[in-house]
Amino acid sequence: MDEKIVRELEGIVGDEWVITDIEKMRSYLTDETAEPVKPIPVIDVVLVKPKSTEEVSAILKLANREKISVFPRGGGTGLVGGCIPTKEGIILSLERMDGIEIDRENLMAVVEAGVTLGKLMEEADKAGFFFPAHPGDEGAQIGGLIACNAGGARAVKTGVMRNYVKGIEVVLPTGEILNLGGKLIKSNTGYSLMHLIIGSEGTLGVITKAILKLYPKFKTSITMIIPFEERHNAFRVVPKIFQSGVIPLAIEYVEKDLMEKSAKRLGLTWPCKEGVAYLLIIVAETDEEAVYKQCETIAEICNELGALEPLIAESRREQEEILKIRSEIYMALKPETIDILDVAVPPANMSKLIDRIDEISKKNGVYIPIYGHAGDGNLHPHIMKVEGWTLEQYNTIRKEIYKAAVKLGGVITGEHGVGAIRREYLSLCLSDKEITLMKEIKKIFDPNNILNPGKVLPM
Ligand SMILES: Cc1cc2nc3c(=O)[nH]c(=O)nc-3n(C[C@H](O)[C@H](O)[C@H](O)COP(=O)(O)OP(=O)(O)OC[C@H]3O[C@@H](n4cnc5c(N)ncnc54)[C@H](O)[C@@H]3O)c2cc1C
């Protein structure tokens, strides 16, 4: 990077917050994408850590003027290489922007982009509220969670990030600052630019602040582990639960060998000995009696559809442990994983998808463990390593799974996003016209293509 530009960046954020020594920024060159598909970072980059929106704006004005690429970065927990610098330029880390205010009267939090999910959950809890969204890694930052429209296990009742975001402050690639939305329950004023920025994966603007909806604390929650000998029965249960009027906070599908492996990694024991496939169901309400009533209804439905004896976790510690084991599956599988997929189909088609993936697995002799968000129709098949295989062979498997999902009315990604590694597959589920419109939108926001180039849109 040109010395003159580095000096100018130092003038904006202070010398201390501009890092040019590659050894001091190694952890900023990567994310949690599986190694075999992770993009190789370009190392001719400078790491900049602004403290305010005005500083972000000044950095983007400079970058736009000089046509320097900027790669916004949150907690680096992304799974599709979204924050990895793939061109020389600036890594923009929002970590120092970590202010948080709770507005009790409106049940909202005003949160700077660098606040981690863990910190938001903690501060909401201290103030007597609850932030239900839980994408697996609590080190993810608010900017990254909104940029990816993250989902996670607890999205069944209260939705994905988009459902929590009421307002955002965003800096455009050309440096202007926009405040979109607000502390509003209703707003119908023109096209929603806010919803366009949510899920744009750092390609349309840098999110600097957000207004997020909070929930009153649920009085009671219970986690049920429901074992099945036959996994199709687990999927048959899901629509029946919704039809009964019960909307749990989470309905996850997991398998025994994966939970045991994950628990072992954490030094814990998976508590359920029976069955091979499980639904993990979290029921949470502000009314204690309602929780017990709903659990009873779920237990009856499961019993009718061939479930074995459910295991009930009531203490906070037990419930947190179960969620922790579930969240750790990715890390437990990661060393042998080529790619973690994130396909989503209409929930009623999950059984068909899983059967189709099994066929692909058997036909090609590749192990594809599956788990995921059964209440949302969003599954995570892992393509695992096969000795001697080339990346081309894995690509064939990935494409077959994508095509199977699309044929069942689905999409190639339900929550992780497109990032750097899925953009060439977009056309499997989006029309040419949709892709053209997206490219035109990108040009309007970012005429010089400086913000996170090489991500989301196909070449
Ligand atoms: C163990 C594990 C479990 C996970 N489980 C889930 C899950 O259940 N559901 C789910 O949805 N995800 C899950 N993820 C993926 C990941 O946590 C989410 O994608 C999360 O939203 C990434 O946030 P981050 O702050 O780490 O973003 P990063 O990885 O730093 O960046 C992700 C993208 O957001 C952009 N970005 C970051 N900050 C900003 C900003 N301020 N403004 C504009 N763009 C920005 C980046 O440019 C990049 O494109 C999991 C990850 C791990 C490691």
The ligand as a Tripos MOL2 file, in Angstrom:
@<TRIPOS>MOLECULE
LIG
   53    58     1     0     0
SMALL
NO_CHARGES

@<TRIPOS>ATOM
      1 C1        -19.5360  -22.6110   14.9100 C.3       1 LIG1
      2 C2        -20.3080  -21.7060   14.0040 C.ar      1 LIG1
      3 C3        -21.6800  -21.8280   13.9480 C.ar      1 LIG1
      4 C4        -22.4140  -20.9710   13.1190 C.ar      1 LIG1
      5 N1        -23.7620  -21.1060   13.1060 N.ar      1 LIG1
      6 C5        -24.4900  -20.2740   12.3280 C.ar      1 LIG1
      7 C6        -25.9030  -20.3850   12.3080 C.ar      1 LIG1
      8 O1        -26.4800  -21.2320   12.9720 O.2       1 LIG1
      9 N2        -26.5870  -19.5310   11.5220 N.ar      1 LIG1
     10 C7        -25.9740  -18.5600   10.7660 C.ar      1 LIG1
     11 O2        -26.6570  -17.7890   10.0880 O.2       1 LIG1
     12 N3        -24.6320  -18.4510   10.7610 N.ar      1 LIG1
     13 C8        -23.8770  -19.2860   11.5130 C.ar      1 LIG1
     14 N4        -22.5140  -19.1820   11.5100 N.ar      1 LIG1
     15 C9        -21.8670  -18.2130   10.5890 C.3       1 LIG1
     16 C10       -21.5250  -16.8290   11.1530 C.3       1 LIG1
     17 O3        -21.4580  -16.8230   12.5560 O.3       1 LIG1
     18 C11       -22.5130  -15.7860   10.6770 C.3       1 LIG1
     19 O4        -22.4640  -15.7070    9.2690 O.3       1 LIG1
     20 C12       -22.2750  -14.3770   11.2160 C.3       1 LIG1
     21 O5        -23.3070  -13.5490   10.7540 O.3       1 LIG1
     22 C13       -20.9370  -13.7430   10.7910 C.3       1 LIG1
     23 O6        -20.7220  -12.5900   11.5840 O.3       1 LIG1
     24 P1        -19.2440  -12.0060   11.7720 P.3       1 LIG1
     25 O7        -19.3350  -10.7830   12.5980 O.co2     1 LIG1
     26 O8        -18.3400  -13.0420   12.2430 O.co2     1 LIG1
     27 O9        -18.9310  -11.5850   10.2760 O.3       1 LIG1
     28 P2        -17.6170  -11.8070    9.3950 P.3       1 LIG1
     29 O10       -17.3170  -13.2500    9.2190 O.co2     1 LIG1
     30 O11       -16.5290  -10.9470    9.9030 O.co2     1 LIG1
     31 O12       -18.1370  -11.2130    8.0030 O.3       1 LIG1
     32 C14       -19.2050  -11.8280    7.3330 C.3       1 LIG1
     33 C15       -19.6840  -10.9120    6.2060 C.3       1 LIG1
     34 O13       -20.2570   -9.7330    6.7420 O.3       1 LIG1
     35 C16       -19.5950   -8.5770    6.2290 C.3       1 LIG1
     36 N5        -19.5480   -7.6050    7.3340 N.ar      1 LIG1
     37 C17       -19.0380   -7.7850    8.5770 C.ar      1 LIG1
     38 N6        -19.2300   -6.6610    9.3090 N.ar      1 LIG1
     39 C18       -19.8520   -5.7710    8.5150 C.ar      1 LIG1
     40 C19       -20.3210   -4.4370    8.6800 C.ar      1 LIG1
     41 N7        -20.1810   -3.7790    9.8390 N.pl3     1 LIG1
     42 N8        -20.9310   -3.8160    7.6400 N.ar      1 LIG1
     43 C20       -21.0890   -4.4590    6.4470 C.ar      1 LIG1
     44 N9        -20.6580   -5.7060    6.2390 N.ar      1 LIG1
     45 C21       -20.0550   -6.3640    7.2490 C.ar      1 LIG1
     46 C22       -18.2380   -9.0520    5.7750 C.3       1 LIG1
     47 O14       -17.7150   -8.2300    4.7710 O.3       1 LIG1
     48 C23       -18.5740  -10.4500    5.2730 C.3       1 LIG1
     49 O15       -19.0800  -10.3890    3.9690 O.3       1 LIG1
     50 C24       -21.7510  -20.0020   12.3220 C.ar      1 LIG1
     51 C25       -20.3530  -19.9040   12.3880 C.ar      1 LIG1
     52 C26       -19.6400  -20.7510   13.2070 C.ar      1 LIG1
     53 C27       -18.1380  -20.5980   13.2620 C.3       1 LIG1
@<TRIPOS>BOND
     1     1     2 1
     2     2     3 ar
     3     2    52 ar
     4     3     4 ar
     5     4     5 ar
     6     4    50 ar
     7     5     6 ar
     8     6     7 ar
     9     6    13 1
    10     7     8 2
    11     7     9 ar
    12     9    10 ar
    13    10    11 2
    14    10    12 ar
    15    12    13 ar
    16    13    14 ar
    17    14    15 1
    18    14    50 ar
    19    15    16 1
    20    16    17 1
    21    16    18 1
    22    18    19 1
    23    18    20 1
    24    20    21 1
    25    20    22 1
    26    22    23 1
    27    23    24 1
    28    24    25 2
    29    24    26 1
    30    24    27 1
    31    27    28 1
    32    28    29 2
    33    28    30 1
    34    28    31 1
    35    31    32 1
    36    32    33 1
    37    33    34 1
    38    33    48 1
    39    34    35 1
    40    35    36 1
    41    35    46 1
    42    36    37 ar
    43    36    45 ar
    44    37    38 ar
    45    38    39 ar
    46    39    40 ar
    47    39    45 ar
    48    40    41 1
    49    40    42 ar
    50    42    43 ar
    51    43    44 ar
    52    44    45 ar
    53    46    47 1
    54    46    48 1
    55    48    49 1
    56    50    51 ar
    57    51    52 ar
    58    52    53 1
@<TRIPOS>SUBSTRUCTURE
     1 LIG1         1 GROUP 0 **** ****
